Amino acid sequence: MNVKKVKGKDVEIPSISIQRRYTDNGEWKSTNSMNANDLPRAILVLGKAYDYLMSRNQNKAGDQPEEETVVEE
């Protein structure tokens, strides 16, 4: 979670990171690079993460001030 000041109050802004795990000679490694075959799974996982975060945000809507849209690259 990232925390941002909105109208003078600290607001938690959900965030995610995505990485691909693979084995190289029996050793687990991670990368942020995706090949074409990874993209459909990444799209599916990102969609599920978005749905989860939005449903969680709606459940907390009464607890937090109105948030502005934040896009991080």
PAZAPA-4460 file (N, C-alpha, C; in steps of 0.05 Angstrom, whole numbers, plus 32768, in hexadecimal, padded with zeros to 4 digits):
% residues 73
    n_x    n_y    n_z   ca_x   ca_y   ca_z    c_x    c_y    c_z   seq   type   mol
   8011   7FE8   8000   8000   8000   8000   8011   8019   8000     1      M     A
   8009   802C   7FF1   8015   8046   7FF1   8003   8058   8002     2      N     A
   800E   806C   800F   7FFD   807E   801F   8001   809A   8012     3      V     A
   7FEA   80A8   800E   7FEA   80C2   8001   7FD8   80D4   8012     4      K     A
   7FE0   80EE   8013   7FCF   8102   8021   7FB9   810B   800E     5      K     A
   7FA0   8108   8016   7F89   8112   8006   7F78   8122   8019     6      V     A
   7F75   813C   8013   7F66   814E   8024   7F6F   814D   8041     7      K     A
   7F8A   814B   8044   7F96   814C   805E   7F96   8132   806D     8      G     A
   7F8B   811D   8062   7F8A   8103   806F   7F9B   80EE   8060     9      K     A
   7FA7   80DC   806F   7FB6   80C6   8063   7FA2   80B2   8057    10      D     A
   7FA6   80AB   803E   7F95   8098   8030   7FA7   8082   8025    11      V     A
   7FA0   8069   8029   7FAF   8053   801E   7FA7   804F   8001    12      E     A
   7FBB   804F   7FEF   7FB7   804A   7FD3   7FC1   802E   7FCC    13      I     A
   7FAF   801C   7FC5   7FB8   8001   7FBF   7FCC   8001   7FA7    14      P     A
   7FDF   7FEF   7FA8   7FF2   7FEC   7F92   7FF9   7FCF   7F90    15      S     A
   8002   7FC7   7F78   800C   7FAC   7F74   8026   7FAD   7F65    16      I     A
   8034   7F97   7F65   804B   7F93   7F53   8047   7F78   7F46    17      S     A
   8052   7F75   7F2E   804F   7F5B   7F20   806B   7F52   7F17    18      I     A
   8070   7F38   7F1B   8089   7F2D   7F12   8083   7F10   7F0A    19      Q     A
   8094   7F06   7EF9   8092   7EEA   7EF0   80A7   7EDA   7EFE    20      R     A
   809F   7EC3   7F09   80B2   7EB1   7F17   80B8   7E9A   7F04    21      R     A
   80D1   7E91   7F05   80D9   7E7A   7EF4   80F1   7E6D   7F01    22      Y     A
   80F7   7E54   7EF8   810F   7E46   7F02   8124   7E46   7EED    23      T     A
   813D   7E48   7EF7   8154   7E47   7EE6   8167   7E33   7EF3    24      D     A
   816A   7E1B   7EE7   817A   7E06   7EF3   8171   7E00   7F10    25      N     A
   8157   7DFF   7F15   814C   7DF8   7F2F   814B   7E0F   7F43    26      G     A
   8155   7E26   7F3B   8155   7E3E   7F4D   813F   7E51   7F44    27      E     A
   812D   7E59   7F58   8118   7E6C   7F52   8123   7E88   7F4D    28      W     A
   8119   7E95   7F38   8121   7EB0   7F32   8108   7EC0   7F2B    29      K     A
   810A   7EDB   7F2B   80F4   7EED   7F25   80FD   7F00   7F0F    30      S     A
   80EA   7F0A   7F00   80EF   7F1E   7EEC   80D5   7F2F   7EE8    31      T     A
   80D9   7F47   7EE0   80C2   7F58   7ED9   80BC   7F57   7EBB    32      N     A
   80CD   7F49   7EAC   80C9   7F46   7E8F   80B5   7F30   7E89    33      S     A
   80A5   7F35   7E76   8091   7F21   7E6D   8095   7F1C   7E50    34      M     A
   8090   7F03   7E48   8090   7EFD   7E2B   8073   7EFB   7E22    35      N     A
   806F   7EF7   7E08   8054   7EF7   7DFD   8043   7EE2   7E0A    36      A     A
   804E   7ECB   7E11   803E   7EB5   7E1D   8036   7EBC   7E39    37      N     A
   8044   7ECE   7E47   803D   7ED6   7E62   8026   7EEA   7E63    38      D     A
   8022   7EF9   7E4E   800F   7F0F   7E4E   7FF2   7F08   7E54    39      L     A
   7FE7   7EF2   7E49   7FCB   7EEB   7E50   7FC8   7EE6   7E6E    40      P     A
   7FDB   7ED8   7E7A   7FD9   7ED3   7E97   7FDC   7EED   7EA7    41      R     A
   7FEF   7EFE   7E9E   7FF3   7F18   7EAC   7FD9   7F29   7EAA    42      A     A
   7FCC   7F29   7E93   7FB4   7F38   7E90   7F9E   7F2D   7EA3    43      I     A
   7F9C   7F13   7EA4   7F88   7F07   7EB6   7F8D   7F0E   7ED3    44      L     A
   7FA6   7F0C   7EDB   7FAE   7F12   7EF7   7FAA   7F2F   7EFD    45      V     A
   7FB1   7F41   7EEB   7FAD   7F5E   7EEF   7F90   7F65   7EF1    46      L     A
   7F7F   7F58   7EE1   7F62   7F5D   7EE3   7F57   7F54   7EFE    47      G     A
   7F60   7F3D   7F08   7F57   7F33   7F22   7F61   7F46   7F38    48      K     A
   7F79   7F4F   7F36   7F84   7F61   7F4A   7F74   7F7B   7F4A    49      A     A
   7F6D   7F86   7F33   7F5D   7F9E   7F31   7F42   7F9A   7F3E    50      Y     A
   7F35   7F84   7F37   7F1A   7F7E   7F42   7F1C   7F7D   7F61    51      D     A
   7F30   7F6F   7F6B   7F33   7F6C   7F88   7F38   7F87   7F95    52      Y     A
   7F4A   7F97   7F8A   7F4F   7FB1   7F96   7F37   7FC4   7F95    53      L     A
   7F28   7FC3   7F7F   7F11   7FD4   7F7D   7EFB   7FCC   7F90    54      M     A
   7EF7   7FB2   7F93   7EE2   7FA8   7FA6   7EEA   7FAF   7FC2    55      S     A
   7F03   7FAC   7FC8   7F0E   7FB3   7FE3   7F0A   7FD1   7FE8    56      R     A
   7F0F   7FE1   7FD3   7F0D   7FFE   7FD5   7EEF   8006   7FDA    57      N     A
   7EDD   7FF9   7FCD   7EC0   7FFF   7FD0   7EB7   7FF8   7FEC    58      Q     A
   7EC2   7FE2   7FF8   7EBB   7FDB   8013   7EC5   7FEF   8027    59      N     A
   7EDA   7FFE   8021   7EE5   8012   8033   7EDC   802E   802D    60      K     A
   7ECB   8031   8018   7EC4   804C   800E   7EBA   805E   8024    61      A     A
   7EAC   8054   8038   7EA2   8065   804D   7EB7   806D   8061    62      G     A
   7ECE   8060   8061   7EE3   8065   8074   7EF7   807A   806A    63      D     A
   7EF7   8080   8050   7F0C   8091   8045   7F00   80A8   8036    64      Q     A
   7F0F   80BE   8034   7F06   80D4   8023   7F07   80CC   8006    65      P     A
   7EFA   80DB   7FF5   7EFA   80D5   7FD9   7F16   80D6   7FCE    66      E     A
   7F1E   80C2   7FC0   7F3A   80C0   7FB6   7F3B   80CB   7F99    67      E     A
   7F52   80D6   7F93   7F57   80DE   7F77   7F64   80C6   7F6A    68      E     A
   7F62   80C4   7F50   7F6E   80AE   7F41   7F8C   80B2   7F40    69      T     A
   7F9B   809D   7F48   7FB8   809E   7F47   7FC2   8088   7F35    70      V     A
   7FD1   808E   7F22   7FDD   807A   7F10   7FFB   807C   7F13    71      V     A
   8007   8065   7F1B   8024   8065   7F1E   8030   8053   7F08    72      E     A
   8046   805C   7EFD   8053   804D   7EE8   806C   8041   7EF3    73      E     A
***
